[in-house]
Every structure is written in C-alpha cells, then in structure tokens.
C-alpha cells in the first residue's frame, strides 16, 4: 500500500548512544549518518540527530567534523533542550551550543520541552505559565537565527492524560513560535496504541483549527514493547513525522525500530541463499511489498554463512557487469571464501570494499600491495609511549623494508605510517588515502579471543571500510589496513581498467 501522505524520518544516533553497551566515537556517529542517507528514499532526505553538543565533548566533536563528511539525502540535526528557568534563551548555554553548530553547516535543531504539568512543577520547578514562555523564547531564538526547529514535546501523552488542555497548549505555543515540526513523545514508553492514535488525531485537529499546518509526528520509547505499534498508529491517525533508531537501540528498553518503520528497507536484502535465488527468478517472492516504493532498488547484497551461489551471481553482475553461471568455478570460489570468512567472524555483511576485493581477485586482479612481514614494539617511560614498526612490504612485485616511529599514537599508527609511505614511493596518488578511524571488538572470551578490527578509510569523496580478524590485535589491524590500501589502488586504477 502506498503511503497516503509524505512522511519524514528522524534517526536519533543520540538516543542510540544511550544504550549501555555502546560507546560511539565521533567518526562512527558520522558514518551512521552516511549510512542513513543510503537508506533514504532520495525524494525526502532523512533527519539525522547525531548528538547533544552541550552534554559531552564527543558529540561536539562530531559536529566539528561534519564538514569533512559527504552526507547525501541527510539533514543534520543538533539536539538540545529549551532554555533553563530564569535565563534568557540567548544567554542559555544549551541554546548557544545549538546556534554554534551552524558554523559546521547544521540548519536544524531538535529541542525538547516539558508538556506534562507534573514535570513542569517538580522537574523544572516553575509555573505552567512560565514553561509556556520558556518554550516560546527557546523556539523563537532559534528561528530568529534561521534554524529550523523540531519541537519534541517530552512526556506529552502522560501530560495529555493529566491535563489535555495544557499539554496541547504547549504544542500550540511551539507552533506559534515557529517550530517547523512537532513530535509528540511517549518518553516513558507506557502508553497503549489506541490512546496514542486518538490523542495524536485530536492534537492534529486542534493545530489545524488554530491554523497551523506543521507536520506532527511521534517519538516513542519501547518500555511496553509497543514503540513500533504506537508509531504506526500515530501515522494512521494523521502523523507524518516519526523518530526512532536503527535496531531500536536506546535508553532503557530502546526506541522505535526504524528498520521496521522505514518499510522493511533492510528486510529486502536476503542472507539466505534460497530466498535470494527465488528473488532472482521473480522479484517480490520473499518481500512484503514492492521495495522500490520505499527507495530500495535491491542493489545492496548481504553476504554471510547462509549465502548461496545466487548471491554471488548477483554480486558479480553488479560489480563486473556480466552475469556468470552459478557453477562457474570463480563463483564457487567466492562463495567458499564468504562462508570461510563468516565462520571466522569477519561479518562482512554488505561492506562494499570487501565484496569488490573478493570479486576482482577471483577474476584475476592482482592486489599491487602486500605485507610480507612486520614487527612492532612499544616502549613506555614516565607516562609516555613511543611505538616502532618495521615492515617488509611489496609493491608491484618490488620488496622494500621501512621503519617508522611514532609517539603516543601506538603500534597500529606506526604500522600504517610505514605501510602508506612504502606505497607512496610507487603510487603518488596513495598520498590521498586517510584513515578516518578504526575499532576493535573481541569475538570470544579469554586471553586467546579472536579480535575483529574494522577500519574506515577516505580518499577524496570516497569512503570505504575493511576488516581484519586475528587472535593478535595488531595483526588484525594489519590485515584491514592492507586490504584498505589495496581497495584504494583498485579504485584509483578503475578508469584505466575499464578503458
């Protein structure tokens, strides 16, 4: 069924980061923003709420780095609150921090304000009338600076149940002050879908009667396992904006799952070989509806333990432009590699660079860069460290040995410095390669645990990632770095190969 109205989606990486086991760095948050852009329909960009810069340094750093990332189909959003009691908006540290992000290209702010009388009296410690002034002052200050404002009415449904007129008046005040979108929040995640739907419809009707045509949406927590149901019920009752998190991660029990709310975009990609084979024969046999309606062209391919030859056939056709037989020895070889890597914890999923390297190598491409061996060591003294890497590497068949020493940045950094310098001696264009960030995760327990290291690279507008797995952390990093550099050289030579 096609939607009866155009809808907006907001992914809250800020909410996601409140998950206890997550500790996202600035570069990871921005990579999430890029990934969300790939999920957007293209017709309507997705709002990406990266963080709350006045609450922690990492979120502030993410906004500072924002200009270095190409964001397609994404509207960056900065998060904060209404001003404090007794402080003018332009003197409030949170409002100031929101306005400062405009220097990094942010033009939309999401601010939450109180709409539950009990929270106004006891959490804010002020009067209901003063809270209305706080909302008006905060929204107006941001609008005067030409920022778009999404107003999150915190604890709205609880407040509406206690005093419907006041909760609705808070929302009307935000619209009157210039908010471009209103989000009704079930902050404690305890309201039931039929109440959420009825209240949403009533609020929308009231705003329309007052002459406000702003989009009204919903922000739901999942404490009652109803976040998705409540979001969809709100949409059925006129809402056109909804907020959530990929996989539903978030504070306490989490938030509405955007994977579900965005129309099964990710569910259109099949890891099971039987499913993919059937989809190749006739589109739609294993999908809920026409995926193109939600912007999924079926171009992304997920690889894993359950992948079959049909996955590889589609992958080869996507990368090389011709469709091989499922019995082609190279198809079989790639499939075996996928299953082997998956069983060892690589989790390459739909990492494009890993897929392209496998396909090109199977079809005869020779990686120009190789590490023959390396040695790293770190010395610590007086609270300081210096690390050294000695690397024997090979570029286009010519071997060389390099040593690089770095202070404070560790053995992985020393290793990369030696590797990239060796490549630059042959490939001047390798000078454009940069490491954006990396993370390592233990895949098992105990001192002999396997470590998966993921590196994020950049070269001009190109961004890619590669994975290494080993019981030795530095060795896993070396593998990911080697593949990442080879992918850069592969892409740099692409025009020549096609010619």
C-alpha positions in Angstrom: 0.0 0.0 0.0 1.4 3.4 -1.0 1.5 6.0 1.8 -1.4 8.5 1.7 1.0 11.3 2.7 4.7 12.1 2.5 6.4 11.1 5.7 9.6 12.3 7.4 12.0 10.0 9.3 14.5 11.0 12.0 17.2 8.7 13.1 18.4 9.5 16.6 22.0 8.4 17.0 21.9 10.4 20.2 19.2 8.1 21.6 21.1 5.1 20.3 24.2 6.1 22.1 22.4 5.9 25.4 22.4 2.1 25.1 24.6 0.9 27.9 26.9 -1.3 25.8 27.5 1.4 23.1 30.3 4.0 23.3 30.2 5.7 19.9 33.1 7.9 18.7 32.5 11.0 16.6 33.6 9.3 13.3 31.3 6.3 14.0 28.3 8.7 14.5 29.0 10.4 11.2 29.4 7.1 9.4 25.9 6.2 10.8 24.7 9.4 9.3 26.1 8.5 5.9 24.5 5.0 6.1 21.1 6.5 6.9 21.4 8.6 3.8 21.8 5.5 1.8 18.5 4.2 3.3 16.7 7.4 2.4 14.3 7.4 -0.5 16.1 10.2 -2.2 12.9 12.1 -2.6 12.7 13.0 1.1 16.0 13.2 3.0 16.2 11.7 6.4 16.8 13.7 9.5 19.9 12.6 11.4 20.1 13.6 15.0 23.8 13.0 15.8 24.1 14.3 19.3 23.8 16.8 22.1 26.9 19.0 21.9 26.4 20.7 25.2 26.3 17.4 27.1 29.6 15.8 26.1 32.8 16.5 24.1 32.4 13.6 21.7 29.1 14.9 20.4 30.6 18.4 19.9 33.5 16.8 18.0 31.1 15.0 15.7 29.6 18.4 14.6 33.0 19.9 14.2 34.0 17.1 11.9 30.7 17.2 10.0 32.1 19.3 7.1 34.6 16.6 6.3 31.8 14.1 5.5 29.8 13.9 2.4 26.1 13.5 3.5 23.7 12.6 0.8 19.9 12.5 1.5 20.6 13.6 5.0 19.6 16.7 7.0 21.9 17.0 10.0 20.1 17.8 13.3 21.5 19.0 16.5 19.8 18.1 19.8 19.2 20.1 22.9 16.6 21.4 25.3 14.6 24.6 25.9 16.4 27.2 28.0 16.7 27.0 31.7 14.3 28.7 34.1 15.2 32.3 34.7 17.7 32.6 31.8 17.1 34.3 28.5 17.4 32.0 25.5 20.4 33.8 24.0 22.3 33.6 27.4 21.5 29.9 27.8 24.4 27.5 27.3 22.4 24.9 25.5 20.8 27.3 23.1 24.2 28.9 22.4 25.7 25.4 21.7 22.9 24.7 19.2 23.5 28.0 17.4 27.2 27.4 17.3 26.7 24.3 15.2 25.5 26.4 12.3 29.2 27.2 11.7 29.5 23.5 10.7 26.6 23.5 8.3 23.8 22.5 10.7 20.5 24.2 10.0 18.0 22.2 12.0 17.7 21.8 15.8 15.5 19.4 17.8 14.7 20.7 21.2 12.7 19.0 23.9 10.4 20.9 26.2 8.1 20.0 29.1 4.4 19.3 28.3 3.5 17.3 31.5 2.3 19.7 34.3 3.9 17.4 36.9 7.3 17.7 35.2 6.9 21.4 34.9 6.2 21.8 38.6 8.7 19.3 40.0 11.4 18.7 37.5 11.7 22.3 36.2 10.5 23.8 39.5 8.4 26.6 37.8 4.9 27.5 36.9 2.8 26.3 34.0 2.7 29.8 32.5 6.4 30.3 32.8 7.0 27.0 31.0 5.0 28.3 28.1 7.3 31.3 28.0 10.3 29.1 28.1 9.0 27.2 25.0 8.2 30.3 23.1 11.5 32.0 24.0 13.6 29.0 23.0 11.9 28.2 19.7 11.8 31.9 18.7 15.5 32.4 19.4 16.5 29.5 17.1 14.0 30.6 14.4 15.4 34.2 14.6 18.8 32.7 13.7 17.2 31.0 10.8 17.4 27.5 12.2 14.5 25.0 11.5 13.1 23.7 14.8 11.7 20.3 15.6 10.0 20.6 18.9 9.9 17.4 20.9 7.0 17.6 23.4 8.5 15.5 26.2 6.2 13.2 28.2 3.4 14.5 26.0 1.0 11.6 26.3 1.4 11.4 30.0 0.8 15.1 30.3 -2.2 15.0 28.0 -3.8 12.3 30.2 -3.4 14.6 33.2 -4.3 17.9 31.6 -5.1 17.7 27.9 -5.6 21.5 27.5 -2.2 22.3 29.0 -0.3 19.7 27.0 -2.0 20.8 23.8 -1.3 24.5 24.6 2.5 23.7 24.9 2.4 22.2 21.4 0.4 25.2 20.1 2.9 27.6 21.7 5.8 25.8 19.9 4.0 26.1 16.6 3.1 29.7 17.2 6.8 30.5 18.0 7.8 29.0 14.6 8.5 25.3 15.1 8.6 23.6 11.7 7.7 20.1 13.1 6.1 18.9 16.3 7.0 15.5 17.8 4.7 14.0 20.5 6.8 12.0 22.9 5.9 8.9 24.8 9.0 9.3 26.9 8.3 6.6 29.4 7.1 4.2 26.8 4.0 3.1 28.7 1.0 4.3 26.6 -1.1 2.0 24.6 -1.6 2.2 20.9 -5.3 3.1 20.9 -4.8 6.0 23.2 -1.7 7.2 21.2 -3.7 7.2 18.0 -6.7 9.0 19.4 -4.6 11.7 21.1 -2.5 12.2 18.0 -5.6 12.7 15.9 -7.0 15.2 18.5 -3.8 17.2 18.6 -3.6 17.4 14.8 -7.2 18.5 14.5 -6.6 21.2 17.1 -3.5 22.6 15.4 -5.3 22.7 12.1 -8.2 24.5 13.6 -5.8 27.1 15.0 -4.3 27.5 11.5 -1.0 25.6 12.0 -0.2 23.1 9.2 3.1 21.9 10.6 3.9 18.2 10.3 3.1 16.3 13.5 5.0 13.2 14.4 5.9 10.9 17.2 8.8 9.8 19.3 8.2 6.6 21.3 10.2 4.5 23.8 9.8 0.8 23.9 9.3 0.0 27.6 5.9 -1.6 26.8 7.2 -3.3 23.6 4.8 -1.0 21.7 7.1 1.6 20.1 6.5 0.4 16.5 2.8 -0.2 17.0 2.3 3.2 18.6 4.3 4.9 15.8 2.2 3.2 13.1 -1.0 4.0 15.0 0.0 7.7 15.1 0.7 7.6 11.4 -2.7 6.0 10.7 -4.2 9.0 12.7 -2.5 11.7 10.6 1.1 11.9 11.8 3.7 12.4 9.1 6.9 12.5 11.0 8.4 9.7 13.1 11.6 9.3 15.1 13.4 6.1 16.0 16.7 4.3 16.0 18.1 1.5 13.7 17.5 -1.8 15.5 15.5 0.0 18.2 18.6 0.6 20.4 18.4 3.3 23.0 17.8 4.3 26.6 16.3 1.6 28.9 14.2 -0.7 26.6 15.1 1.3 23.5 13.2 3.3 20.9 11.0 2.6 17.9 12.9 0.5 15.4 13.5 2.4 12.2 14.3 -0.8 10.3 10.6 -1.7 10.6 9.2 1.8 10.3 11.1 2.6 7.1 9.1 0.0 5.3 11.4 -3.0 5.6 14.2 -1.4 3.6 16.8 -3.7 5.1 14.5 -6.7 5.0 14.5 -6.6 1.2 18.1 -7.9 1.4 18.4 -11.7 1.9 21.2 -13.6 3.5 19.6 -16.9 2.9 20.6 -18.5 -0.4 17.1 -20.0 -1.1 15.5 -16.6 -0.7 17.9 -14.8 -2.9 17.6 -17.5 -5.6 13.8 -17.1 -5.6 14.1 -13.3 -5.7 16.4 -13.6 -8.8 13.7 -15.6 -10.6 10.9 -13.3 -9.6 11.0 -10.1 -7.6 8.7 -10.0 -4.6 8.6 -13.7 -3.7 10.3 -13.1 -0.4 9.4 -9.4 0.2 6.4 -7.9 1.9 5.7 -5.4 -1.0 7.3 -3.6 -3.9 10.5 -2.4 -2.2 11.0 0.4 -4.8 8.1 2.2 -3.1 10.4 2.9 -0.1 13.6 3.6 -2.1 15.1 0.1 -2.1 16.4 -0.8 -5.6 17.7 -4.1 -4.4 21.3 -3.1 -5.2 22.7 -4.0 -1.8 23.7 -7.6 -1.2 24.3 -9.1 2.2 26.8 -11.9 2.5 27.0 -14.4 5.3 27.1 -18.1 6.3 23.7 -18.8 4.7 24.6 -17.2 1.4 24.3 -19.2 -1.8 25.6 -19.1 -5.3 22.7 -16.8 -6.3 24.1 -14.1 -4.0 27.5 -14.3 -5.8 25.9 -14.3 -9.3 24.1 -11.0 -8.4 27.2 -9.6 -6.8 29.4 -10.4 -9.8 26.9 -8.9 -12.2 26.7 -5.7 -10.0 30.5 -5.3 -9.9 31.7 -6.6 -13.3 28.6 -6.1 -15.4 28.1 -9.6 -16.6 26.1 -12.5 -15.2 28.0 -15.7 -14.6 26.7 -19.2 -14.2 26.1 -20.4 -10.6 28.5 -23.3 -11.5 31.3 -21.0 -12.6 34.4 -22.0 -10.6 35.1 -18.4 -9.7 31.5 -18.1 -8.3 32.1 -21.2 -6.2 35.5 -19.9 -5.0 33.9 -16.5 -3.9 31.1 -18.4 -2.1 33.6 -20.6 -0.3 35.6 -17.5 0.8 32.4 -15.8 2.1 31.5 -18.8 4.2 35.0 -19.2 5.5 35.3 -15.5 6.5 31.8 -15.6 8.1 32.7 -18.6 10.2 35.8 -16.9 11.4 34.0 -13.7 12.5 34.6 -11.2 9.7 31.0 -10.2 9.4 31.5 -8.6 6.0 27.7 -8.3 5.5 27.3 -5.7 2.9 30.7 -4.0 3.2 31.2 -2.9 -0.4 35.0 -2.8 -0.4 35.3 -6.4 1.0 32.9 -7.6 -1.7 34.7 -5.8 -4.5 38.1 -7.1 -3.5 36.8 -10.7 -3.4 35.2 -10.5 -6.8 38.1 -8.7 -8.6 40.7 -11.1 -7.0 38.7 -14.1 -8.1 38.5 -12.8 -11.6 42.2 -12.3 -12.0 43.1 -8.9 -10.4 46.4 -9.0 -8.5 46.5 -6.8 -5.4 49.5 -4.5 -6.0 50.3 -4.1 -2.3 51.3 -6.9 0.1 52.8 -7.1 3.6 55.4 -9.9 3.7 56.1 -9.4 7.4 56.3 -6.8 10.2 57.5 -6.3 13.8 56.1 -3.8 16.2 57.1 -2.7 19.7 56.1 -0.1 22.3 58.2 1.5 25.0 56.7 3.2 27.9 58.5 5.6 30.2 57.5 8.4 32.6 53.8 8.1 31.4 54.7 8.5 27.8 54.9 5.9 25.0 56.7 5.6 21.7 56.0 2.8 19.2 58.0 1.4 16.3 57.0 -0.6 13.3 59.4 -2.4 10.9 57.6 -3.6 7.8 58.7 -5.7 4.9 56.3 -4.9 2.1 55.9 -5.5 -1.6 54.5 -3.0 -4.1 54.1 -4.2 -7.7 56.5 -7.1 -7.1 59.2 -4.9 -5.6 60.1 -5.5 -2.0 61.3 -2.9 0.5 61.7 -2.5 4.2 60.7 0.5 6.2 60.8 1.6 9.8 58.6 4.2 11.3 58.4 5.5 14.9 55.5 7.5 16.4 55.0 9.0 19.9 51.8 8.4 21.9 49.8 7.0 19.0 50.6 3.3 19.3 51.8 0.4 17.2 48.9 0.5 14.7 49.6 4.1 13.8 53.3 3.2 13.4 52.4 0.3 11.2 50.1 2.4 9.0 52.8 5.1 8.6 55.3 2.6 7.3 52.8 0.9 5.0 51.4 4.1 3.4 54.9 5.6 3.0 56.0 2.4 1.2 53.0 2.6 -1.2 53.6 6.3 -1.9 57.1 5.6 -3.2 55.4 3.8 -6.1 51.9 5.3 -6.1 51.9 9.0 -5.6 48.1 9.1 -5.6 48.2 7.0 -2.4 49.0 10.2 -0.6 45.3 11.0 -0.7 44.4 7.9 1.4 43.5 8.7 5.0 42.4 6.6 8.0 39.2 8.1 9.4 39.0 5.8 12.3 39.1 2.2 13.5 37.6 -0.1 16.2 38.4 -3.5 17.5 36.0 -5.9 19.1 36.7 -9.2 20.8 34.7 -12.1 19.3 35.2 -14.5 22.1 36.2 -14.7 25.8 39.6 -15.3 27.3 43.2 -14.3 26.5 43.1 -16.2 23.2 40.0 -14.5 21.9 39.7 -13.6 18.3 39.7 -9.8 17.6 37.8 -8.2 14.7 39.2 -4.8 13.6 37.3 -2.5 11.3 39.0 0.4 9.6 37.2 3.3 7.9 39.1 5.0 5.1 38.7 8.0 2.9 40.1 9.3 -0.4 38.5 12.4 -1.7 34.8 11.9 -1.7 35.2 8.1 -1.5 34.6 6.3 1.8 35.1 2.6 2.5 35.7 0.1 5.2 37.7 -3.2 5.5 38.0 -5.9 8.2 40.8 -7.9 9.7 40.4 -10.9 12.1 43.1 -12.5 14.2 43.9 -13.6 17.8 46.5 -10.8 17.7 45.1 -7.2 17.6 47.9 -5.7 15.7 47.8 -8.5 13.1 44.0 -7.9 12.6 44.7 -4.2 12.1 47.5 -5.0 9.6 45.1 -7.2 7.5 42.4 -4.5 7.4 45.0 -1.8 6.5 46.5 -4.0 3.7 43.0 -4.6 2.2 42.0 -0.9 2.7 45.1 0.3 0.8 44.6 -2.2 -2.0 41.0 -1.1 -2.4 42.1 2.5 -2.8 44.6 1.4 -5.5 41.8 -0.7 -7.1 39.5 2.4 -7.3 42.3 4.7 -8.5 43.1 2.4 -11.4 39.4 1.8 -12.3 39.3 4.2 -15.3 42.4 2.5 -16.8 40.9 -1.0 -16.4 37.7 0.0 -18.0 39.5 1.6 -20.9 
